[in-house]
Amino acid sequence: MRKLFLFLFLTTIGFAQNSKRNYFSHSWNGYELELSTTDGTYFIQFYNAKIAETSFVPKGEKFNLQSHAVVLKTKNHPFQIQENADFIEIKTDELSIKITKSPFQITYFHQNKSILSEKLGYFKRKHEPLERVKGNIVYDSTEVIQFNLNATEKLYGGGARVLGMNRRGNRLALYNRADYGYETRSELMNFTIPIVISSQKYMVHFDNAPIGYLDLDSNKENVLEYETISGRKTYQVIVGNSWEDLIYNYTELTGKQPLPPRWALGNFSSRFGYHSEAEARRTIQKFKEENIPVDAIILDLYWFGKEVQGTMGNLEVFRDSFPTFEKMVVDFNKMGIKTIPITEPFILTTSKKWQEAVDKKILATDSNGRPFTYDFYFGNTGIIDIFKVDGKKWFWNIYKELANKGVGGVWGDLGEPEVFPAAAQTFGGTADEVHNIYGHNWAKLVFEGYQNNFPTQRPFILMRSGYSGSQRYGMIPWSGDVNRTWGGLSGQVEISLQMGMQGLAYMHSDLGGFAGANLDDELYVRWLQYGVFNPIFRPHAQSDVASEPVFRSDWSKNLAKKAIELRYSMLPYNYSLAYENSQAGIPLMRPLFFEEPENEVLLTKSDGYLWGKDFLVYPIMEANQTTKEIYFPKNSNWTDIYSTKRYNGGSTEKINVTTTHIPTFVRNGVLIPYTKVVQTTQNYDYSNLDLHLYYDEKVTSSERQFYFDEGDNSKENNPELLTCQTEIEKKSLFISLESNVFPSKGKKGTIHIFLLSKKPKSVLIDGIKVKFQYDKIAKKLTFDYVVPSNKSNIKIKL
């Protein structure tokens, strides 16, 4: 953020404009409470039993109804009303709001327990006068909404940061900005989201786009503040009965992430960048020669220009370097490789499209209506006004042309925007008013363009910046230009876990690290081993050190290959996580406190996490680490997927670490699907499915569902839910496999049952005995199965 803006906020003089706020009267507009006070009017309504919205409109202002985040309709949700001379209370079965008339205060309750209250509520804060500086705007006052906090609750949210899981005690700027080469601490990054999440399982979402601050009790006075330069004084309070329920409710409010194309869960070939078509082709050929699976190649800046500087905004194929671009894309598509070119919102004055952009008036302007130009690293530039209909159409036509050439997705870079002076004007407002929603609206125009022009193609939209609700536009976020060091790796779990709780469940990192010329094979391997259990597996880096495993040392290449093969073998499980997220908003990467919500110790930990519900993952974040302390959540027993050693839930163990993999454990007693490793997901056959079960006599029953389809939105997408159940009864293990599709494509493969202490007496599939193998030393049972229709029952007599 501009130094001036930061200085301004740090030298403020607070005063409570509402210190004498008094209740005047109230009325009901259908299911909305309108509450008049000394200095303005409150509007309070419920979206449903777990989401309430409160807006304050100061005297002399009009109610701004536009939300960039919310998509849920209120539907006039009913509630109970209790009124007397002292208070008004409106209640649902879950959430209630009590308005005390004198002294005036609003308090929120979840299941009759107080969770949050306004302290001063809304007020204006005046600032010391500062000299106006060219290119910047000094704000003589800001607007604040202030709350009381419980003294012990932990706080999460505020977007992507590296601060530690509990972010209480920090004052967080809300101004999307890149942090090049960050490592163990980053206070301001590409995604700053105006949301606060409490360990008491409630959220407060501040439904306003302009820049500002979230103060998470930085003065240690049990106070939460939202501060902004302008805009809506609207916030939603959201509650949940579990962490999953809380996130479901938030994503109901702001939108669910659409299911991405299946290939997006594969491996990416990416660097900064491929200078030519020949180099891109050689790289993909190298993956094929090494039998390392890959599904996509990303083209950085050189697809539209030979030089990094001076060419941004060309946005058309640079034929000198990519003479047969269209044929290259077609050839890659036939191989199952998607091509994804980078784009940016900046049109340099030296670019081929500058005059066209000026003539068509699609750029942000100055106060006189002329294109607003300024200098940054890449050259003298303007920026596309995506809030203007003409700007939006012009930009979409670029993407439409690329899609018609066969490209498989979109990369939008520098969308904070990286440089966006306050004096710039857009059709949607000043630069500071729209800064934080620029990437959000950029993703929206691409998503809606695909919906309208390519409805059978699931869009892949890789973006470096976004806002509340950006997930509903299919945004795939990443954690920016992290340093290629152990310090850079150390914060990545925290970033992904925090963003998953804020709806953006596909947050991931440039695997291996991006910034710097650090050639460290151990770091590279550990980062990729961690990446197996990331929503997106995408090694990417500056080109001075190769990001692709095919160009690394034999040692690191071989270990990276094993990691990528594990990633591909888990495709049935991972794709089901993606489907679950699209239906319920639940993140793919989950904090350990999702499993043990009452365990206070886990509320601040991010050294380990859950991949879906059934994998426990502990990345290695230090060089030459030989042991790792592991906590095993208490609700299950867990088994090391490599050694098949079993660990008791609730225990803490120090385990030995090997270079071949990171510590990874699976929940006992549930079926886990795997598939054969393929070169690309185009070769994936989801009717061929291996099932693994780590037997545990204490797990007398379990049920999991797995999702399958053709990986796109075609009419023959063939969606299928496979329900896998287990039951232990009368010295027998029963396995039931049932598809919701009839007739089903069927399933076949091998079932592997680990930790079985004795050879079973028999295995029957639908009443017919089948051959099986039992390894006494490994304590492992294996047998082949076939489910020809939509249901099959397996009985293993122990």
Disulfide bonds with the S-S distance in Angstrom:
none
